[in-house]
Amino acid sequence: MSAPLTSFKLLSFDVYGTLIDWERGALTALAPALKKGNVPDLSRQKILQLFDALEAPLEKQHPDWPYSRILSAVYPKLLASLGLPPPSDEESAAFGASVGDWPAFPDTVAALQRLQKRYKLVVLSNVDNASFAASNARALGGFAFDAVFTAQEIGSYKPSHRNFEFMLGEVERRFGVRKEEVLQTAQSQFHDHHPARELGIRSVWISRPEAVMGNRENPVFDWRFDTLGDMADAVEREGEGRE
């Protein structure tokens, strides 16, 4: 690499899929409908691919909707695609509200604490403010990020360039950090790595083994780690070598 990991000043995180186990959380929220419908076992990959295909168009069509509403709209479409009966409005709303109960990956909080010793840590997430607040209070243990930028605040969803440009403008204004000092740190190729590459932002792919959501056949990245803990290990090794 032309620059070491430790030469950057700020990590911009995707949350759901990178810090929070989006896929396990969504499948857990879907489980009662699958059980109720007495559907034959479907592969995890098939369900998540269907979900992925339904969610992205809604986010593009309704950039002003909070993420919980996007999920509530996805839910009946997903059940129909799986051959299940339509849910009630209350069931759809409950699915949309489930975000705050989705679990963190087991390495997340400890890795964030280690990385915070060297970097500013900010959130750039396709989520609404209330859902992120619930996730942060529960799964992330109230972790103190340096800044939080949500799709609700920005008014669009990634992969829109607008989200990344908003983040870059804010971190330069607040912290004096320039684009070349930012690392987009994320799992999703579709939502994060491809638009980051298009804008000239370096990126770290937290590839999360077995992840389905947001994958593309032509991944782009500057660094790749299976977990955020692995990235923290690499940063610490680099730091020790430079001291």
BALOBA-1460 file (C-alpha; in Angstrom, 3 decimals):
// residues 243
<rec num="1" residu="m" x="0.000" y="0.000" z="0.000"/>
<rec num="2" residu="s" x="1.190" y="3.538" z="-0.692"/>
<rec num="3" residu="a" x="0.259" y="4.572" z="2.867"/>
<rec num="4" residu="p" x="0.025" y="2.552" z="6.087"/>
<rec num="5" residu="l" x="-3.239" y="2.162" z="7.979"/>
<rec num="6" residu="t" x="-1.812" y="4.226" z="10.802"/>
<rec num="7" residu="s" x="-1.296" y="7.250" z="8.539"/>
<rec num="8" residu="f" x="-5.050" y="7.917" z="8.402"/>
<rec num="9" residu="k" x="-6.878" y="10.019" z="10.979"/>
<rec num="10" residu="l" x="-10.534" y="9.009" z="10.776"/>
<rec num="11" residu="l" x="-12.605" y="5.861" z="10.212"/>
<rec num="12" residu="s" x="-16.065" y="6.295" z="8.700"/>
<rec num="13" residu="f" x="-18.136" y="3.260" z="9.602"/>
<rec num="14" residu="d" x="-21.054" y="1.580" z="8.046"/>
<rec num="15" residu="v" x="-22.945" y="0.053" z="10.996"/>
<rec num="16" residu="y" x="-25.417" y="-2.608" z="9.885"/>
<rec num="17" residu="g" x="-23.410" y="-5.445" z="8.404"/>
<rec num="18" residu="t" x="-20.105" y="-4.112" z="9.738"/>
<rec num="19" residu="l" x="-20.618" y="-3.439" z="13.451"/>
<rec num="20" residu="i" x="-24.137" y="-4.851" z="13.894"/>
<rec num="21" residu="d" x="-25.013" y="-8.325" z="12.601"/>
<rec num="22" residu="w" x="-27.664" y="-7.068" z="10.183"/>
<rec num="23" residu="e" x="-28.255" y="-10.459" z="8.607"/>
<rec num="24" residu="r" x="-28.749" y="-12.390" z="11.848"/>
<rec num="25" residu="g" x="-30.950" y="-9.633" z="13.225"/>
<rec num="26" residu="a" x="-33.188" y="-9.544" z="10.163"/>
<rec num="27" residu="l" x="-33.480" y="-13.329" z="9.978"/>
<rec num="28" residu="t" x="-34.381" y="-13.494" z="13.670"/>
<rec num="29" residu="a" x="-37.108" y="-10.903" z="13.135"/>
<rec num="30" residu="l" x="-38.372" y="-12.881" z="10.137"/>
<rec num="31" residu="a" x="-38.386" y="-16.248" z="11.926"/>
<rec num="32" residu="p" x="-41.936" y="-16.011" z="13.420"/>
<rec num="33" residu="a" x="-43.440" y="-15.452" z="9.964"/>
<rec num="34" residu="l" x="-41.529" y="-18.418" z="8.537"/>
<rec num="35" residu="k" x="-42.682" y="-20.615" z="11.404"/>
<rec num="36" residu="k" x="-46.262" y="-19.380" z="11.197"/>
<rec num="37" residu="g" x="-46.362" y="-20.024" z="7.456"/>
<rec num="38" residu="n" x="-45.004" y="-23.558" z="7.892"/>
<rec num="39" residu="v" x="-42.682" y="-22.982" z="4.956"/>
<rec num="40" residu="p" x="-40.086" y="-25.615" z="4.012"/>
<rec num="41" residu="d" x="-36.584" y="-24.684" z="5.014"/>
<rec num="42" residu="l" x="-35.184" y="-21.966" z="2.780"/>
<rec num="43" residu="s" x="-31.500" y="-21.228" z="2.521"/>
<rec num="44" residu="r" x="-30.220" y="-18.241" z="4.427"/>
<rec num="45" residu="q" x="-28.564" y="-17.013" z="1.251"/>
<rec num="46" residu="k" x="-31.785" y="-17.087" z="-0.777"/>
<rec num="47" residu="i" x="-33.757" y="-15.155" z="1.825"/>
<rec num="48" residu="l" x="-31.076" y="-12.498" z="2.193"/>
<rec num="49" residu="q" x="-30.633" y="-12.118" z="-1.554"/>
<rec num="50" residu="l" x="-34.382" y="-11.558" z="-1.915"/>
<rec num="51" residu="f" x="-34.256" y="-9.015" z="0.886"/>
<rec num="52" residu="d" x="-31.314" y="-7.210" z="-0.692"/>
<rec num="53" residu="a" x="-33.084" y="-7.011" z="-4.047"/>
<rec num="54" residu="l" x="-36.231" y="-5.539" z="-2.470"/>
<rec num="55" residu="e" x="-34.595" y="-3.034" z="-0.141"/>
<rec num="56" residu="a" x="-32.295" y="-1.083" z="-2.479"/>
<rec num="57" residu="p" x="-35.040" y="0.083" z="-4.903"/>
<rec num="58" residu="l" x="-37.185" y="1.310" z="-2.027"/>
<rec num="59" residu="e" x="-34.301" y="3.305" z="-0.580"/>
<rec num="60" residu="k" x="-33.679" y="4.904" z="-3.961"/>
<rec num="61" residu="q" x="-37.378" y="5.602" z="-4.529"/>
<rec num="62" residu="h" x="-38.019" y="6.985" z="-1.043"/>
<rec num="63" residu="p" x="-34.847" y="8.711" z="0.188"/>
<rec num="64" residu="d" x="-36.909" y="10.705" z="2.683"/>
<rec num="65" residu="w" x="-38.329" y="7.641" z="4.453"/>
<rec num="66" residu="p" x="-36.731" y="6.600" z="7.748"/>
<rec num="67" residu="y" x="-35.126" y="3.183" z="7.597"/>
<rec num="68" residu="s" x="-37.708" y="1.641" z="9.910"/>
<rec num="69" residu="r" x="-40.374" y="2.573" z="7.355"/>
<rec num="70" residu="i" x="-38.272" y="1.079" z="4.546"/>
<rec num="71" residu="l" x="-38.108" y="-2.191" z="6.482"/>
<rec num="72" residu="s" x="-41.849" y="-2.128" z="7.149"/>
<rec num="73" residu="a" x="-42.446" y="-1.731" z="3.399"/>
<rec num="74" residu="v" x="-39.972" y="-4.482" z="2.506"/>
<rec num="75" residu="y" x="-41.579" y="-6.971" z="4.893"/>
<rec num="76" residu="p" x="-44.846" y="-7.747" z="3.007"/>
<rec num="77" residu="k" x="-42.973" y="-7.850" z="-0.307"/>
<rec num="78" residu="l" x="-40.492" y="-10.315" z="1.141"/>
<rec num="79" residu="l" x="-43.215" y="-12.544" z="2.587"/>
<rec num="80" residu="a" x="-44.993" y="-12.549" z="-0.784"/>
<rec num="81" residu="s" x="-41.734" y="-13.511" z="-2.523"/>
<rec num="82" residu="l" x="-41.394" y="-16.412" z="-0.077"/>
<rec num="83" residu="g" x="-44.966" y="-17.573" z="-0.708"/>
<rec num="84" residu="l" x="-46.195" y="-16.508" z="2.727"/>
<rec num="85" residu="p" x="-49.505" y="-14.806" z="3.553"/>
<rec num="86" residu="p" x="-49.469" y="-11.015" z="3.904"/>
<rec num="87" residu="p" x="-48.681" y="-9.620" z="7.333"/>
<rec num="88" residu="s" x="-50.854" y="-7.256" z="9.315"/>
<rec num="89" residu="d" x="-49.868" y="-3.597" z="9.512"/>
<rec num="90" residu="e" x="-48.822" y="-4.214" z="13.110"/>
<rec num="91" residu="e" x="-46.544" y="-7.094" z="12.083"/>
<rec num="92" residu="s" x="-44.918" y="-4.977" z="9.385"/>
<rec num="93" residu="a" x="-44.373" y="-2.138" z="11.844"/>
<rec num="94" residu="a" x="-42.840" y="-4.548" z="14.368"/>
<rec num="95" residu="f" x="-40.406" y="-5.810" z="11.757"/>
<rec num="96" residu="g" x="-39.415" y="-2.235" z="10.958"/>
<rec num="97" residu="a" x="-38.880" y="-1.517" z="14.639"/>
<rec num="98" residu="s" x="-36.706" y="-4.586" z="15.170"/>
<rec num="99" residu="v" x="-33.474" y="-2.786" z="14.186"/>
<rec num="100" residu="g" x="-32.711" y="-1.727" z="17.731"/>
<rec num="101" residu="d" x="-32.695" y="-5.379" z="18.816"/>
<rec num="102" residu="w" x="-30.218" y="-6.599" z="16.195"/>
<rec num="103" residu="p" x="-27.013" y="-7.874" z="17.854"/>
<rec num="104" residu="a" x="-23.475" y="-6.595" z="17.481"/>
<rec num="105" residu="f" x="-20.781" y="-8.890" z="16.154"/>
<rec num="106" residu="p" x="-18.840" y="-10.301" z="19.116"/>
<rec num="107" residu="d" x="-15.635" y="-8.438" z="18.197"/>
<rec num="108" residu="t" x="-17.219" y="-5.039" z="17.579"/>
<rec num="109" residu="v" x="-17.166" y="-3.122" z="20.844"/>
<rec num="110" residu="a" x="-13.681" y="-4.201" z="21.930"/>
<rec num="111" residu="a" x="-12.315" y="-3.400" z="18.453"/>
<rec num="112" residu="l" x="-13.922" y="0.056" z="18.489"/>
<rec num="113" residu="q" x="-12.338" y="0.777" z="21.847"/>
<rec num="114" residu="r" x="-8.920" y="-0.192" z="20.514"/>
<rec num="115" residu="l" x="-9.302" y="1.778" z="17.277"/>
<rec num="116" residu="q" x="-10.511" y="4.874" z="19.127"/>
<rec num="117" residu="k" x="-7.042" y="5.213" z="20.662"/>
<rec num="118" residu="r" x="-5.683" y="6.161" z="17.231"/>
<rec num="119" residu="y" x="-8.559" y="7.463" z="15.085"/>
<rec num="120" residu="k" x="-11.617" y="9.656" z="15.146"/>
<rec num="121" residu="l" x="-14.569" y="7.262" z="14.675"/>
<rec num="122" residu="v" x="-17.711" y="8.397" z="12.878"/>
<rec num="123" residu="v" x="-20.887" y="6.660" z="11.710"/>
<rec num="124" residu="l" x="-22.180" y="6.939" z="8.141"/>
<rec num="125" residu="s" x="-25.221" y="4.691" z="8.179"/>
<rec num="126" residu="n" x="-28.321" y="3.938" z="6.100"/>
<rec num="127" residu="v" x="-30.555" y="4.204" z="9.120"/>
<rec num="128" residu="d" x="-32.873" y="6.573" z="10.949"/>
<rec num="129" residu="n" x="-31.874" y="8.401" z="14.103"/>
<rec num="130" residu="a" x="-34.129" y="6.475" z="16.490"/>
<rec num="131" residu="s" x="-33.035" y="3.069" z="15.203"/>
<rec num="132" residu="f" x="-29.356" y="3.933" z="15.511"/>
<rec num="133" residu="a" x="-29.874" y="5.343" z="19.008"/>
<rec num="134" residu="a" x="-31.505" y="2.057" z="20.052"/>
<rec num="135" residu="s" x="-28.715" y="-0.015" z="18.482"/>
<rec num="136" residu="n" x="-26.037" y="2.096" z="20.111"/>
<rec num="137" residu="a" x="-27.659" y="1.959" z="23.536"/>
<rec num="138" residu="r" x="-28.209" y="-1.807" z="23.408"/>
<rec num="139" residu="a" x="-25.874" y="-3.735" z="21.115"/>
<rec num="140" residu="l" x="-22.997" y="-1.246" z="21.166"/>
<rec num="141" residu="g" x="-23.171" y="-0.472" z="24.869"/>
<rec num="142" residu="g" x="-23.521" y="3.291" z="24.402"/>
<rec num="143" residu="f" x="-20.226" y="3.623" z="22.524"/>
<rec num="144" residu="a" x="-19.178" y="7.270" z="22.157"/>
<rec num="145" residu="f" x="-18.611" y="7.903" z="18.453"/>
<rec num="146" residu="d" x="-17.083" y="11.236" z="17.499"/>
<rec num="147" residu="a" x="-19.954" y="11.946" z="15.094"/>
<rec num="148" residu="v" x="-23.030" y="10.185" z="13.725"/>
<rec num="149" residu="f" x="-24.403" y="10.832" z="10.224"/>
<rec num="150" residu="t" x="-27.591" y="8.980" z="9.285"/>
<rec num="151" residu="a" x="-29.541" y="8.650" z="6.067"/>
<rec num="152" residu="q" x="-32.408" y="10.426" z="7.814"/>
<rec num="153" residu="e" x="-30.209" y="13.424" z="8.552"/>
<rec num="154" residu="i" x="-28.664" y="13.515" z="5.079"/>
<rec num="155" residu="g" x="-31.886" y="12.844" z="3.153"/>
<rec num="156" residu="s" x="-30.576" y="10.028" z="0.968"/>
<rec num="157" residu="y" x="-29.322" y="6.464" z="1.201"/>
<rec num="158" residu="k" x="-25.958" y="5.036" z="0.246"/>
<rec num="159" residu="p" x="-24.685" y="4.310" z="-2.383"/>
<rec num="160" residu="s" x="-25.621" y="7.913" z="-3.211"/>
<rec num="161" residu="h" x="-22.491" y="10.037" z="-3.441"/>
<rec num="162" residu="r" x="-24.375" y="12.678" z="-1.483"/>
<rec num="163" residu="n" x="-23.958" y="10.697" z="1.749"/>
<rec num="164" residu="f" x="-20.183" y="10.451" z="1.405"/>
<rec num="165" residu="e" x="-19.841" y="14.082" z="0.357"/>
<rec num="166" residu="f" x="-21.885" y="15.119" z="3.396"/>
<rec num="167" residu="m" x="-19.620" y="13.084" z="5.682"/>
<rec num="168" residu="l" x="-16.439" y="14.477" z="4.110"/>
<rec num="169" residu="g" x="-17.668" y="18.037" z="4.473"/>
<rec num="170" residu="e" x="-18.612" y="17.535" z="8.105"/>
<rec num="171" residu="v" x="-15.410" y="15.821" z="9.216"/>
<rec num="172" residu="e" x="-13.307" y="18.530" z="7.612"/>
<rec num="173" residu="r" x="-15.425" y="21.254" z="9.223"/>
<rec num="174" residu="r" x="-15.515" y="19.628" z="12.670"/>
<rec num="175" residu="f" x="-12.124" y="17.939" z="12.917"/>
<rec num="176" residu="g" x="-9.978" y="19.377" z="10.136"/>
<rec num="177" residu="v" x="-9.715" y="15.913" z="8.550"/>
<rec num="178" residu="r" x="-9.341" y="15.855" z="4.766"/>
<rec num="179" residu="k" x="-10.604" y="13.204" z="2.350"/>
<rec num="180" residu="e" x="-7.172" y="11.629" z="1.971"/>
<rec num="181" residu="e" x="-7.089" y="11.082" z="5.755"/>
<rec num="182" residu="v" x="-10.418" y="9.167" z="5.849"/>
<rec num="183" residu="l" x="-10.883" y="5.401" z="5.615"/>
<rec num="184" residu="q" x="-14.365" y="4.126" z="4.786"/>
<rec num="185" residu="t" x="-14.668" y="0.981" z="6.908"/>
<rec num="186" residu="a" x="-17.507" y="-1.271" z="5.855"/>
<rec num="187" residu="q" x="-18.804" y="-4.671" z="4.787"/>
<rec num="188" residu="s" x="-21.062" y="-3.777" z="1.853"/>
<rec num="189" residu="q" x="-19.469" y="-3.464" z="-1.541"/>
<rec num="190" residu="f" x="-22.666" y="-2.042" z="-3.054"/>
<rec num="191" residu="h" x="-23.403" y="0.571" z="-0.400"/>
<rec num="192" residu="d" x="-19.877" y="1.614" z="0.595"/>
<rec num="193" residu="h" x="-16.825" y="0.396" z="-1.280"/>
<rec num="194" residu="h" x="-17.879" y="1.082" z="-4.841"/>
<rec num="195" residu="p" x="-19.115" y="4.632" z="-4.190"/>
<rec num="196" residu="a" x="-16.054" y="5.294" z="-2.010"/>
<rec num="197" residu="r" x="-13.789" y="4.207" z="-4.860"/>
<rec num="198" residu="e" x="-15.717" y="6.421" z="-7.289"/>
<rec num="199" residu="l" x="-15.100" y="9.409" z="-4.992"/>
<rec num="200" residu="g" x="-11.445" y="8.649" z="-4.326"/>
<rec num="201" residu="i" x="-11.932" y="7.594" z="-0.690"/>
<rec num="202" residu="r" x="-9.680" y="4.781" z="0.521"/>
<rec num="203" residu="s" x="-11.518" y="1.858" z="2.116"/>
<rec num="204" residu="v" x="-11.146" y="-1.118" z="4.424"/>
<rec num="205" residu="w" x="-13.363" y="-4.080" z="3.627"/>
<rec num="206" residu="i" x="-14.587" y="-5.880" z="6.746"/>
<rec num="207" residu="s" x="-15.733" y="-8.817" z="4.671"/>
<rec num="208" residu="r" x="-17.474" y="-10.769" z="7.476"/>
<rec num="209" residu="p" x="-17.341" y="-14.442" z="6.388"/>
<rec num="210" residu="e" x="-20.689" y="-15.744" z="5.081"/>
<rec num="211" residu="a" x="-22.035" y="-12.207" z="4.548"/>
<rec num="212" residu="v" x="-24.546" y="-11.927" z="1.701"/>
<rec num="213" residu="m" x="-26.001" y="-8.421" z="1.818"/>
<rec num="214" residu="g" x="-24.410" y="-5.853" z="-0.447"/>
<rec num="215" residu="n" x="-21.943" y="-8.237" z="-2.086"/>
<rec num="216" residu="r" x="-20.846" y="-7.720" z="-5.674"/>
<rec num="217" residu="e" x="-18.882" y="-9.925" z="-8.038"/>
<rec num="218" residu="n" x="-16.158" y="-7.319" z="-8.496"/>
<rec num="219" residu="p" x="-15.093" y="-6.228" z="-4.991"/>
<rec num="220" residu="v" x="-12.941" y="-3.122" z="-4.604"/>
<rec num="221" residu="f" x="-10.977" y="-2.188" z="-1.498"/>
<rec num="222" residu="d" x="-7.592" y="-1.036" z="-0.260"/>
<rec num="223" residu="w" x="-7.392" y="-3.368" z="2.758"/>
<rec num="224" residu="r" x="-9.414" y="-6.458" z="3.633"/>
<rec num="225" residu="f" x="-10.048" y="-8.136" z="7.003"/>
<rec num="226" residu="d" x="-12.577" y="-10.778" z="8.042"/>
<rec num="227" residu="t" x="-13.488" y="-8.916" z="11.237"/>
<rec num="228" residu="l" x="-13.050" y="-5.521" z="12.828"/>
<rec num="229" residu="g" x="-10.986" y="-7.228" z="15.503"/>
<rec num="230" residu="d" x="-8.556" y="-8.371" z="12.806"/>
<rec num="231" residu="m" x="-8.278" y="-4.782" z="11.587"/>
<rec num="232" residu="a" x="-7.560" y="-3.550" z="15.126"/>
<rec num="233" residu="d" x="-4.837" y="-6.184" z="15.422"/>
<rec num="234" residu="a" x="-3.226" y="-4.976" z="12.183"/>
<rec num="235" residu="v" x="-3.390" y="-1.331" z="13.262"/>
<rec num="236" residu="e" x="-1.735" y="-2.136" z="16.592"/>
<rec num="237" residu="r" x="1.024" y="-4.148" z="14.903"/>
<rec num="238" residu="e" x="1.676" y="-1.262" z="12.544"/>
<rec num="239" residu="g" x="1.732" y="1.197" z="15.408"/>
<rec num="240" residu="e" x="4.247" y="-0.882" z="17.347"/>
<rec num="241" residu="g" x="6.464" y="-1.108" z="14.287"/>
<rec num="242" residu="r" x="6.462" y="2.679" z="13.801"/>
<rec num="243" residu="e" x="7.264" y="3.523" z="17.420"/>
